[in-house]
Amino acid sequence: MKENGRDIVLLAHGDGGALTHELINNLFLRHFESNILKTLTDAAVFSVNEGRMAITTDSFVVDPPFFPGGDVGKLAVCGTVNDLAVSGARPVYLTASFILEEGLPLADLESIVQSMAGACGVAGVEIVTGDTKVVEKGHLDKIFINTTGVGYIFPGVDLGYHRIKPGDKVLVNGSLGQHGIAVLCKRYGFDFAGQVMSDCAPLNGITSLLLKEIRGIKIMRDLTRGGLATTAKEIASACGLDIWLDENCIPVDAGVKGAAEMLGLDPLYLANEGKFMVIVSPEEAEKAVAVMQGHELGRDASIIGEVKPGKGNVYLSTSLGGTKLLDLMAGSPLPRIC
């Protein structure tokens, strides 16, 4: 069936019949190249290695589904890969389940699936099983994607709040707030000079390099919803120590800074999809920065703060010479950014 001259998703694409099989064989299998997936059995069967494994799951409902620098498909792959990567794992397999709104153009769905396949190629992971459901028009906003990721924890890696000590340094791999601003601008039609692009990217390449070269990594976290400030507060609360951040050292590019100032937003609370925070022993902090800067996703890496004795608070030394208490984000200044 066509709508405005375009082939669209029909309810029958989700009923398990001929159109479902056509969608699977002619669209999903054409882009997701996996011998495990091609068996089309009720469960993916694969071999496992000795050691510890990590598993994570997430759902992606970003509005709009296409934005500068990415789309909901790329976001789904990168978001799941990154959750595994910052947990000290090598991502290997993903699942992908789609909930589609009746009337979604099939060309849009194919573009999203192509984007997912491209992100899988960059990250070196396979989509090995999945599911598709279609709901009536008006009961969903275009497309929702759920992914589950499986990976192997690198031997000898032990990351966790229990390892953090006073004196440890806080690092980030680059400029903050790009994803949040990119989605906002696309959603509301803001046209800032030098349009900000989402930083959406798989982080497993840079995190695996860091884990190989630096033994003193205490914890890593990707800076998604709530941004740097919320993530830092979560870590400080969990370990019962204070984190002091230096505003002058936190990288925020001019486009994000200008847009955030105009819209009354704080870049430290904006979402990122290709940035992560690392807490590392002080004697290896400079080496860690150098390792990160040697990777394309860490060229603007820097030391932005330090862990100190305290009671689980986060403080920002401002560029004006003052001190600001940072807490968890209250509410959501930009809903549906992932």
C-alpha angles and dihedrals in degrees: 000000000000131000118193087350094305130110109246140193112269129199086247089065086073102041097087094248136109097308091049090054090046091053092048097046101036100038116016099036091043090062105027103069106196128133089207092054093046091066088070092205124153092261135023113248118202142154122258133209128228117269136045126331132202128212130187136172133199142167125222122208102156119169115241100027091212120052138156107292099015151350139239091279096055088042092053093053096042094044093053095041090050094052088057094042096055089047089064096259137131104229114227114158136028135188120211125200121182128203107192132191117231107254097033106144110251088221089061091049091050091049090053092047091049089052091051091050091051092050090049089053092052092046095043096234134129130224101223105173140006150152139232129210129175124204131193119278111273094027094089138023103249103284140000121188128199120195134183121196132202126195144160120251109235112250114266095013115136114172124172150114090269091070098056116107137175110277095036114133128236118223137180127195099226154321117346135225101027098125095048094049093044092054093044093051092049094046097051100029097246112166108201118177111265095019113237115241124212114255091220107155141135110262100195093098095058096037093051090050090050093049090050095051104033122057096180099069109132102182141343128204131179113233103231124134111015093019127222097328096054093043092050090050092050090052094045092050092048095051098035093233132113124249119209117199127193113220092203091060099046110101115229117160122230095252094055093042093051094046093046092051092050092048097041095244130141113230090211089067097042121109124257129192101187103035131090139180123230129194111201138170112274095241092059100039097098092046090049091054090050091050091050093047089055090065123074091237093052106045091119095043116144145164106259105172153341140248115242136178111278147103105288102288131138120218129189119208099213128219088246093060098258133113125242128193112227119205137175114298110268110219120333122291089193116026124204099020092145 
